[in-house]
Amino acid sequence: MEILFAGFFVFFVVNIVLVIWALVDAIRVPDDSMYRAGNKLIWILVILLAGFVGAIIYFFVGRPGAGGAPSATGSAQGQPPLPPPPPGSLG
């Protein structure tokens, strides 16, 4: 009986930690366009309403990749690309 209780306790703690980790991760994304799918409000609602399963779905479907998705106007850091060097400056 104690082993069963310990198993439920471990599952409960892992569940809470994973949900909190997913919520913090989703809240800290600075721009909605960085998500692979959806937006910040949708992912926060998915995590809160679906709990453990919602957190797993967020990590596999919605979480931005390493460094986030590149924006349409610049590099992955949100900076505009550098202009080309002027003609004749290379030689």
Biotite code that builds the C-alpha atoms (Angstrom):
import biotite.structure as struc

atoms = struc.array([
    struc.Atom([0.000, 0.000, 0.000], chain_id="A", res_id=1, res_name="MET", atom_name="CA", element="C"),
    struc.Atom([2.871, 2.371, 0.768], chain_id="A", res_id=2, res_name="GLU", atom_name="CA", element="C"),
    struc.Atom([4.436, 1.709, -2.635], chain_id="A", res_id=3, res_name="ILE", atom_name="CA", element="C"),
    struc.Atom([1.162, 2.617, -4.335], chain_id="A", res_id=4, res_name="LEU", atom_name="CA", element="C"),
    struc.Atom([0.965, 5.836, -2.316], chain_id="A", res_id=5, res_name="PHE", atom_name="CA", element="C"),
    struc.Atom([4.576, 6.678, -3.198], chain_id="A", res_id=6, res_name="ALA", atom_name="CA", element="C"),
    struc.Atom([3.840, 6.095, -6.906], chain_id="A", res_id=7, res_name="GLY", atom_name="CA", element="C"),
    struc.Atom([0.840, 8.429, -6.830], chain_id="A", res_id=8, res_name="PHE", atom_name="CA", element="C"),
    struc.Atom([2.863, 11.031, -4.952], chain_id="A", res_id=9, res_name="PHE", atom_name="CA", element="C"),
    struc.Atom([5.694, 10.910, -7.519], chain_id="A", res_id=10, res_name="VAL", atom_name="CA", element="C"),
    struc.Atom([3.204, 11.171, -10.406], chain_id="A", res_id=11, res_name="PHE", atom_name="CA", element="C"),
    struc.Atom([1.476, 14.122, -8.698], chain_id="A", res_id=12, res_name="PHE", atom_name="CA", element="C"),
    struc.Atom([4.759, 15.984, -8.171], chain_id="A", res_id=13, res_name="VAL", atom_name="CA", element="C"),
    struc.Atom([5.931, 15.325, -11.753], chain_id="A", res_id=14, res_name="VAL", atom_name="CA", element="C"),
    struc.Atom([2.519, 16.489, -13.027], chain_id="A", res_id=15, res_name="ASN", atom_name="CA", element="C"),
    struc.Atom([2.666, 19.774, -11.092], chain_id="A", res_id=16, res_name="ILE", atom_name="CA", element="C"),
    struc.Atom([6.301, 20.448, -12.058], chain_id="A", res_id=17, res_name="VAL", atom_name="CA", element="C"),
    struc.Atom([5.634, 19.785, -15.759], chain_id="A", res_id=18, res_name="LEU", atom_name="CA", element="C"),
    struc.Atom([2.545, 22.014, -15.859], chain_id="A", res_id=19, res_name="VAL", atom_name="CA", element="C"),
    struc.Atom([4.331, 24.879, -14.070], chain_id="A", res_id=20, res_name="ILE", atom_name="CA", element="C"),
    struc.Atom([7.369, 24.491, -16.344], chain_id="A", res_id=21, res_name="TRP", atom_name="CA", element="C"),
    struc.Atom([5.152, 24.600, -19.451], chain_id="A", res_id=22, res_name="ALA", atom_name="CA", element="C"),
    struc.Atom([3.237, 27.653, -18.179], chain_id="A", res_id=23, res_name="LEU", atom_name="CA", element="C"),
    struc.Atom([6.411, 29.588, -17.379], chain_id="A", res_id=24, res_name="VAL", atom_name="CA", element="C"),
    struc.Atom([7.901, 28.622, -20.735], chain_id="A", res_id=25, res_name="ASP", atom_name="CA", element="C"),
    struc.Atom([4.765, 29.694, -22.622], chain_id="A", res_id=26, res_name="ALA", atom_name="CA", element="C"),
    struc.Atom([4.491, 32.994, -20.728], chain_id="A", res_id=27, res_name="ILE", atom_name="CA", element="C"),
    struc.Atom([8.154, 33.900, -21.303], chain_id="A", res_id=28, res_name="ARG", atom_name="CA", element="C"),
    struc.Atom([7.914, 33.719, -25.121], chain_id="A", res_id=29, res_name="VAL", atom_name="CA", element="C"),
    struc.Atom([8.155, 37.389, -26.154], chain_id="A", res_id=30, res_name="PRO", atom_name="CA", element="C"),
    struc.Atom([6.273, 37.256, -29.464], chain_id="A", res_id=31, res_name="ASP", atom_name="CA", element="C"),
    struc.Atom([3.265, 35.222, -30.614], chain_id="A", res_id=32, res_name="ASP", atom_name="CA", element="C"),
    struc.Atom([4.895, 34.638, -34.015], chain_id="A", res_id=33, res_name="SER", atom_name="CA", element="C"),
    struc.Atom([7.620, 32.538, -32.353], chain_id="A", res_id=34, res_name="MET", atom_name="CA", element="C"),
    struc.Atom([5.229, 29.672, -31.531], chain_id="A", res_id=35, res_name="TYR", atom_name="CA", element="C"),
    struc.Atom([5.189, 26.829, -34.038], chain_id="A", res_id=36, res_name="ARG", atom_name="CA", element="C"),
    struc.Atom([1.368, 26.893, -33.891], chain_id="A", res_id=37, res_name="ALA", atom_name="CA", element="C"),
    struc.Atom([-1.204, 29.076, -32.139], chain_id="A", res_id=38, res_name="GLY", atom_name="CA", element="C"),
    struc.Atom([-0.511, 32.030, -29.861], chain_id="A", res_id=39, res_name="ASN", atom_name="CA", element="C"),
    struc.Atom([0.275, 32.690, -26.198], chain_id="A", res_id=40, res_name="LYS", atom_name="CA", element="C"),
    struc.Atom([-3.342, 32.823, -24.983], chain_id="A", res_id=41, res_name="LEU", atom_name="CA", element="C"),
    struc.Atom([-4.246, 29.555, -26.707], chain_id="A", res_id=42, res_name="ILE", atom_name="CA", element="C"),
    struc.Atom([-1.243, 27.705, -25.248], chain_id="A", res_id=43, res_name="TRP", atom_name="CA", element="C"),
    struc.Atom([-1.803, 29.019, -21.728], chain_id="A", res_id=44, res_name="ILE", atom_name="CA", element="C"),
    struc.Atom([-5.441, 27.881, -21.906], chain_id="A", res_id=45, res_name="LEU", atom_name="CA", element="C"),
    struc.Atom([-4.437, 24.464, -23.298], chain_id="A", res_id=46, res_name="VAL", atom_name="CA", element="C"),
    struc.Atom([-1.916, 23.958, -20.481], chain_id="A", res_id=47, res_name="ILE", atom_name="CA", element="C"),
    struc.Atom([-4.300, 25.144, -17.746], chain_id="A", res_id=48, res_name="LEU", atom_name="CA", element="C"),
    struc.Atom([-7.356, 23.253, -18.956], chain_id="A", res_id=49, res_name="LEU", atom_name="CA", element="C"),
    struc.Atom([-5.675, 20.012, -20.029], chain_id="A", res_id=50, res_name="ALA", atom_name="CA", element="C"),
    struc.Atom([-3.002, 19.912, -17.318], chain_id="A", res_id=51, res_name="GLY", atom_name="CA", element="C"),
    struc.Atom([-0.383, 17.189, -17.810], chain_id="A", res_id=52, res_name="PHE", atom_name="CA", element="C"),
    struc.Atom([-1.607, 16.281, -21.309], chain_id="A", res_id=53, res_name="VAL", atom_name="CA", element="C"),
    struc.Atom([-1.760, 19.964, -22.311], chain_id="A", res_id=54, res_name="GLY", atom_name="CA", element="C"),
    struc.Atom([1.820, 20.499, -21.156], chain_id="A", res_id=55, res_name="ALA", atom_name="CA", element="C"),
    struc.Atom([2.997, 17.499, -23.182], chain_id="A", res_id=56, res_name="ILE", atom_name="CA", element="C"),
    struc.Atom([1.126, 18.792, -26.250], chain_id="A", res_id=57, res_name="ILE", atom_name="CA", element="C"),
    struc.Atom([2.663, 22.249, -25.768], chain_id="A", res_id=58, res_name="TYR", atom_name="CA", element="C"),
    struc.Atom([6.216, 20.852, -25.637], chain_id="A", res_id=59, res_name="PHE", atom_name="CA", element="C"),
    struc.Atom([5.723, 18.754, -28.783], chain_id="A", res_id=60, res_name="PHE", atom_name="CA", element="C"),
    struc.Atom([3.511, 21.054, -30.897], chain_id="A", res_id=61, res_name="VAL", atom_name="CA", element="C"),
    struc.Atom([3.648, 24.682, -29.796], chain_id="A", res_id=62, res_name="GLY", atom_name="CA", element="C"),
    struc.Atom([6.946, 25.399, -28.090], chain_id="A", res_id=63, res_name="ARG", atom_name="CA", element="C"),
    struc.Atom([9.351, 27.512, -30.156], chain_id="A", res_id=64, res_name="PRO", atom_name="CA", element="C"),
    struc.Atom([12.485, 25.715, -31.283], chain_id="A", res_id=65, res_name="GLY", atom_name="CA", element="C"),
    struc.Atom([15.974, 26.601, -30.103], chain_id="A", res_id=66, res_name="ALA", atom_name="CA", element="C"),
    struc.Atom([16.321, 30.352, -30.539], chain_id="A", res_id=67, res_name="GLY", atom_name="CA", element="C"),
    struc.Atom([12.738, 30.692, -31.759], chain_id="A", res_id=68, res_name="GLY", atom_name="CA", element="C"),
    struc.Atom([11.465, 30.903, -35.293], chain_id="A", res_id=69, res_name="ALA", atom_name="CA", element="C"),
    struc.Atom([13.099, 33.544, -37.448], chain_id="A", res_id=70, res_name="PRO", atom_name="CA", element="C"),
    struc.Atom([10.966, 36.577, -38.115], chain_id="A", res_id=71, res_name="SER", atom_name="CA", element="C"),
    struc.Atom([9.987, 37.565, -41.633], chain_id="A", res_id=72, res_name="ALA", atom_name="CA", element="C"),
    struc.Atom([11.971, 40.830, -41.499], chain_id="A", res_id=73, res_name="THR", atom_name="CA", element="C"),
    struc.Atom([15.211, 39.826, -39.812], chain_id="A", res_id=74, res_name="GLY", atom_name="CA", element="C"),
    struc.Atom([17.340, 37.208, -38.182], chain_id="A", res_id=75, res_name="SER", atom_name="CA", element="C"),
    struc.Atom([16.370, 34.873, -35.330], chain_id="A", res_id=76, res_name="ALA", atom_name="CA", element="C"),
    struc.Atom([17.352, 37.543, -32.770], chain_id="A", res_id=77, res_name="GLN", atom_name="CA", element="C"),
    struc.Atom([14.912, 40.056, -34.252], chain_id="A", res_id=78, res_name="GLY", atom_name="CA", element="C"),
    struc.Atom([17.706, 42.188, -35.708], chain_id="A", res_id=79, res_name="GLN", atom_name="CA", element="C"),
    struc.Atom([17.504, 43.376, -39.317], chain_id="A", res_id=80, res_name="PRO", atom_name="CA", element="C"),
    struc.Atom([20.099, 41.825, -41.632], chain_id="A", res_id=81, res_name="PRO", atom_name="CA", element="C"),
    struc.Atom([23.269, 43.810, -42.288], chain_id="A", res_id=82, res_name="LEU", atom_name="CA", element="C"),
    struc.Atom([23.431, 45.675, -45.595], chain_id="A", res_id=83, res_name="PRO", atom_name="CA", element="C"),
    struc.Atom([25.908, 44.484, -48.231], chain_id="A", res_id=84, res_name="PRO", atom_name="CA", element="C"),
    struc.Atom([29.311, 46.188, -48.312], chain_id="A", res_id=85, res_name="PRO", atom_name="CA", element="C"),
    struc.Atom([29.697, 49.124, -50.715], chain_id="A", res_id=86, res_name="PRO", atom_name="CA", element="C"),
    struc.Atom([31.090, 48.339, -54.172], chain_id="A", res_id=87, res_name="PRO", atom_name="CA", element="C"),
    struc.Atom([34.860, 48.520, -54.413], chain_id="A", res_id=88, res_name="GLY", atom_name="CA", element="C"),
    struc.Atom([35.501, 48.102, -50.676], chain_id="A", res_id=89, res_name="SER", atom_name="CA", element="C"),
    struc.Atom([36.562, 44.455, -50.999], chain_id="A", res_id=90, res_name="LEU", atom_name="CA", element="C"),
    struc.Atom([39.619, 44.958, -53.168], chain_id="A", res_id=91, res_name="GLY", atom_name="CA", element="C"),
])
